[in-house]
């Protein structure tokens, strides 16, 4: 867990120091889980589990920082961005995609992509331009324009782990949850792509093609990563269908292979210079839809519990890890103006991101599926920063000259701590104030869910006020969506899964019954 050999001392001393480090990490994990359970049991939402883990790391790191153990502790408990990206992030993303209700996600996929791609680009540029102008007006420390855009890109990576956990606890609209989750996962890929592109631009002479390079690089990364993830998921489905691993003496092998495929997808994308985050997300969605049903019942139970376990461990350890390193690192607190105005500019950029993209999405959505203002406010409020921004900021310390990289890292650290503690702690109050608590059956987004979370596609009825080409395009899109659903039910599912025809007919009859029942109940077209 981020352990590196000590620079001096005998091997026995190094082994002892490593043992003490692992012991301390385990103690903090145990304390975080116990504290999180107590807080959740008493429904104390002012200190979510992620915030509690961050606080524990900050407190223990602060105590170590003022004691004489700082030098020895730093040897085995530094935050390494490679360790975060390669070991902690994959299980978190996979479990998120594996447990996600796929149909709300894909029914809002156009909006999610708009927020993740266009919105993150808007937020990055607005933040970078405002930081640059603030420096030119001597309100804050001045950075070169490209470095301001690098800061805007890394700080635009949202990480709403805290917010989503409270969403699940209190119960909110399924589409709102899918929007917040989907945007946060996909915008990580956009933020990383923008940051790396701006880093390349900084090292080389700028040209008029830089803007198009950013767009092309992201599209290449996104499409390639999605294709790699979907491909790995389909291969795993065929393997589990035809390899005959669902017998008693091979269930251990079956589970091992199922666990290895997500990591294979992630590392394949990273090795090809693509986004492992996007790849493993789509691998999770495909494996849940196709591969999971090919497993034996015991293996299904095991892999569900296993991924939930390791994602909980990775998520909790990430916030402890981050809090500990924040307390241990040397920060440049001499530029408080940079921190203050950066926070202000990020709030403005997030508003420009959410409300402009929501306006564009609502232009092409029918009235009953438009994103209401209260959901837009919840999206704006949910844009807290976390481990992804922190890891990229830590990388900027190596990419930029020492002084400027340290200033960006310190500002990002302050933003992460404030957003996780303040926004995370006030999320419950925000949800209640916006009246989105218990909103899971809200019909504003045009989606209906039965008691078993059965999805009913939104209808597109004629109305007298909108008879233009946009309505025709929406109808055509709806037909293509229905066609894909039929393609999945009639061809993909039988090809990639072991379901027999009787099961399919029963499921189809049940789905038809749910649809007709919903239509009689008047749920659609509201």
N, C-alpha and C positions, 0 to 999 in steps of 0.2 A: 504493500500500500504506500507507494511513494518513497520506499526506503532506499537509500543510497549508502554505500560504504563510507565510513568515517575516514577522514583524511589522515588521521594519525592515531597511534595507539596499537596495541597488540590485537591479533585476531580474536582473542578471548574478550577483550574490552569491546571490540566492535560488535561481537555477537550479543554481548550483554546489553549494549546500548540499543541494538535492534530489537531485542526481546522486550526491553522497557518501552520502546516506541510502540510496538504492536500491542502490548498490554494497555498502554494509555489510550490507543485508538479504540480497542475493544471496550474499555471502560466508558468512553464517551459515547460509543454506539449504544451500549446498554442503557446509559442514562438518558439518551435521546429517545429511545423507544419507550422506556418507562414513562418519561415525562410526557411524551406525545400521547400515550394511552390515557394518562390521567387527565390531560387537557381535553382530549376528545370525549372522554367519558362524562366530564362535567360540562361539555359543550362550551368551553371557553375559547371562543374564536379570536380573541384579541391577541393571542400568541399561538399561531399555527405551528405545526410540527417542524416545517422547514425553518421558520424563524427561530424556534427553540433550539434547533440543531446549530444554526449559525451563531446564536448567542453562546451556546456551550463552547463552541470552537473559539470564539472571541475571548471568553473569560479564561479558558485554560491557556490559550496562547498568550494573553496578557499577563497571566501569572508567571508563565515560563519566561516571558520577555523581561520581567523585572527581577527575576531570580538569577542565580549564577549558573543555571543549566541551559541558558540560551544557546551557547555555542554547540553543545553536544546535541541538543534537540534539533537544531536547524539541519544537522547532517542527515536525519532520517525522517523529517516531517516537513519538507518543502512541497509546495503545490507545483507539480510539473504538468504543463499543459498537454504534453504527449500522453501522460498517464490518464489524464481526464478524458481526452478524445478517444483513446484506444481501449480503455478498460471500464471506465465509469459510465460514459455516455451511451454505448450500445445497448446494454440491458434496459436502461430507462426508456429509450426511444422504442425499442422493440415491444416492451410491455405496454406502452401507451398505444401503439398501433394494434397490438394483439387484442387488447381489451376494448378498443374503440368500436362503437356501433358504426359499421361501414356505411350504411345507407344514409344516415344524416350527414356523414362526412362527404360522401360523393354527391348528395343532393345539393350541398352548398359548395361544391368544389370550385365552381367559377368564382364565387365570392372569396373563398379562401385564397385562391391563386392571386386574385386582384389585390387583396390585402398583403399577401406575402411578397409578391414581386413588385408591383407598382407602389404599394404603400411603403414597403421598406426602402425602396429607392427614393421616394419622396422624403421620408423621415431622415434618411442619411444625408441627402443633399441639403435639406432645410437646416438640419443641425450643423453640418459643415459650413454652410454659408453664414449662418448666424454667429458661429464661433469665430470665423474669420473676420467678419465685420466687427464683432466685439473686440477683437484684438486690434483692429485698425483704428477703432475709436478709443483705445486705451482703457476699455472697461475691464479687460482681463489680459492675461498673458497672451501675446501674439504668436501664432503658429503659421508656417507656410500653408498655402491654400490646400495642397494635396494632403498634407498631414491633418488638416482640419477635416477633410473628407474621409480620411482613414479613421479618425476618431468618431465621425458621424456614422460610419459603417459599423464599427464594432459596438457602439453603444445602442444601435438600433436592433440588436439581437435580443428579443424578449424571452423571458423564461418564467412563465406563469405557473410554476409548480405549486406555489402556495395558494394562488387564486383558484386553480382548478380543484385542489383538494377540498377547499371550502365550497366550491360549486357542487361537488359530489355530496358533501355532507348536508348542505341545506336544500339541494334539489332545485335546479334551474332549468330553463328551456334547453332542450337537447340540441337544437340548432345553434344557440348561443355558445354552448359548451364546445360543439364541433368547430365553430368559427374561431374561438379563442385558442383551442388546442391546435387546429390545423395551421393557423397563421403562425403560431409560435414555433412549430416544427419546421415548416417550409421557409420561414423567414431567417432561420439560422443558416440555411444553405445560401440564401441571398446575401446575408450579412458577411459570411465567410468569403463568398465570391467577390463581393465588392471590396472587402478589406484587402484580399490578396491582389486583386487587380490594381487598386490604388497603390499598393506597395510596389508592384511592378512599374507602374507609371512614375512613381517617385524615383526609382533607381535609373530609369531611362528617360530620354528626352520626351517630353509630352508632344502629342500630335493631335490633329483634328479627329483622328479615328478612335480616340480613347473612349468616347461615349459609346460608340458602336461596339467597341471591344468588350465593354462591361456587359452590354445587353447580350451579345453573342456568347460570351463566356458563361453567363448564367444559364441561358437557354441550353447550351451544350451540356453544362453540368447537370441541370435539372432533368432534361430528357434522357441523357445517358444514365444517370443514377436511377431514375424511375424504371428504365428498361432493364438495367442490371438487377434491380430488386425484384421486379415482376418475373424475370427469367429464372432467377434462383428459386423463387417461390413455386413456379410451375414445375421445375425440375424436381424439387422436393416432393411435390404432390404425386408425380408419376412414380418416383422411387418408392414412396410408402404405399402406393396402390398396387404395384406389380412385384415388389421384392418379397412379399409374404413375411413381413417382420412382426405381424400382430399375433404371434403364437407365444405361449407362456415362456418358453426358454429363450426367446429373442427380444423380449420387451425391454431389457436393459439396453441392447443395441439400438432398438427403435428410439428410445428416449435420448440416447447419446447423439444419434444422428440429427434428431429434431433440434437439439440444443446447438449443434455445430453449424447448421445451415445459416442462421441469422448472422453469426460472426463471419462466416464465409462471405456472405453478401456484403457486409460492412467493409471487410478488409479488401475484397475485390474492388469495390468502388474507390476506396482510398488509394489502392495500388495503381488504379488507372487514372488518378488525378481527379476523380469525381467526388461527389458528396456521399459519404457513408451514411449520413443522417437520413437523407431522402431514400437511399437504397434500402436500408434496413426497415424504414417505415413501411414501404410498399411490400417488402418481403413479409413483414408481419401481417399485413392486411391479406395478402394472397394465401399465406400459410394458414391463417385462421379460417379462411373461407373454403379452401380446398384441402390442404394437407392434414389439418386437424381431424377432419372426419374420417380419414384413412387410418388413424391410430386406433389401437385397442382402448377400451374404456379405462383400464388402469393407467395406460400411458397418457391418455388425455388428462386425467386427474393430476398425474405427476407433473407434466410440462406446464399446466396452468399454475399449479402451486409453486413450481420451481422459478418460473419467470417473475411471478409476483414477489417471491422471496428475494431474488437477487436484485430486482429493480428497487425494492424498498431499501435494501442494504446500500446499494450504489447511490440512491438519491439522498439518503440520510448522511452517508459518509461524505458525499460531495459538499454539502453545506457545512459539515464539521470541518472538513479539509480546508474549505475556503475561508471560514471564520478563523481557524487557527493560523493560516498563512497571512491573512490580513493583519492580525495582531503582531505577527513576527516580522513582517517585511518592513523595510525602511521606506517611509513615505515623504513626499515633498509637500508639507503643509504650508509652505511660505506663499503659495498662490491661492488663497482662499477665494479670491474673486473669480478665478477660473472655475472653481467648483460650483460656486453659487450661480453664476450665469449659465454654466453648462446645464445645471438642473432646470433652470427656467427655460432655456432653449429646447431641451428635450421634451418638456411638457408641451410647448408650442408645436414642435415637430410631430409629436404623437397625435395631437389634435388635427394637424393638417393631414396626416396619414389617414386616420380613421374616418373623419367626417367627409373628406373629399372622395375616398374610395367608396364609402357607403352611399354617397350621392350618385356616383357612377353606377354602382350595382343596382340601386333602386330605379335608375332610369330604364333599365332593360328588364326589370322584374315586374310581374303583374302585381296589382295592388295588394292582394292578400298574402304575397310572399315578400313584401318589402321589409327591410331591416328597420324596426321601429327605433325611435330616438333613444329610448331607455336602453336598448341593447347596444346602440352606438356608444353611449356614455359608459356602459359596462366594459366594452371593448377598449375604450380610451383609458379607463382606469386600470385595466388589467395588464397594461404594458410595463410591468416591472422588469428590472434587469437582474440577471443571476449569473450562474456559472459560466455560460457561454461568453458573455461580455467580459467577465473577469479573466477567462483564459486568453481571449484575444488581446486584452489590455496587457496581460503579462507577456504575451508574445511581442507586443509593440515596444516593450522595454529593450528587447534585443534588436528590433528592426529599426528603431529611431535613435538618434543621438541621445546620450545618457540623460541629459537634463529634460528634454522634451518628452521622451518616452516615460520618464518617471512622473512627470506632471500628469500625463494622460492616465497612467496607472493609478495614481492617487485619486484623481477625479472619479474614475470608474469605480474604485473601491468605495468611495463615499456614496456614490449613486446606488451601488448594489446594496450596501448596508441599509441606507435610508429607505429604498424601495421595498426591500424584503420585510423590514421591520414595520415601517409605517403603513405602506400599502397593504402588505399581507395581513397586518393586524386589524386594519379597518375595512377589509373586504366584506365581512359579514354585515357591518353597518351600512356599507355602500349598497349591497344587494337588497337589503330591506328598504333603504331610502328610495331606490329605483323601482321597487315593487316587482322584482324579478325572482324572488324567493318562492319556491313551490310553483314555478311557472312552466313546468315540464309539459303540460298539455295545452299550452297557449296556442291559439290558432293563427296568430298574426303572420307566422312564417309559412302558413299553408301546409303544415305537416301534421298528421295525426298518428298517435301511437296508442295501441291497445295495451292492455295490462301486461302482455308478454312482449312489449316493445316491438310489436309488429308494425312495419312501416307501410303507410299508404301513400302512394305518390300523389302530389298535388295536381288538382285539375286546372285546366285553362279554359275558362268559360268566356264566351263572348260578352262584351259589355259595350254600351253605346258610346263611351267616351274614348275608347282606344281602338281604332280600326285601321291603323297604319301598318307599315312594313315590320315594325318592331314586334307587333303581336304575331304576325305570320312567322317571323324568325323564332319567336318563343315556342310557337306550336311545333315548328319543325324540330327544334331542339328537344322538345318533350317527346316527339315521335322517335327521335334517335335514342333518347334515354330508354324509352319503353322497348325499342328494338334491342338495345344492348341487354336489358333485363331478360328478354326472351332468349337472346343468344346465350346468355349465361345459363339460364334454366334448361334450355333444350340441348345445348352442345357442350359448353365448357364444363359444367358441373358433372354430367355423365362421363365426360372424357377424363377428367382429372380426379374424380372421387369414386368411391366404391358403392355409392348409393344405388339400390336397385330400382326398377321401374315402379314397383308398388309404392315405395317410399316417396318417390317423386310425385306420383299421382295423388297420394294422400296430402303431401305438402301443397301441391297446386290447388287441390280442392279446398283445403283450409284457407289458403291465401285468397281464393275467390270469395269464399264465405265472409272473410274479414272485410274485403273491399266492398262487397254488396251491403254488409251490415253497416259499414261506415257511411256509405252513400245514403242509406235509409235514415241514419241518424243525423244527417246534415252536417257532418264534420268537414266535408270538402267544400272548397270554393268560398270559404268564409273570408 
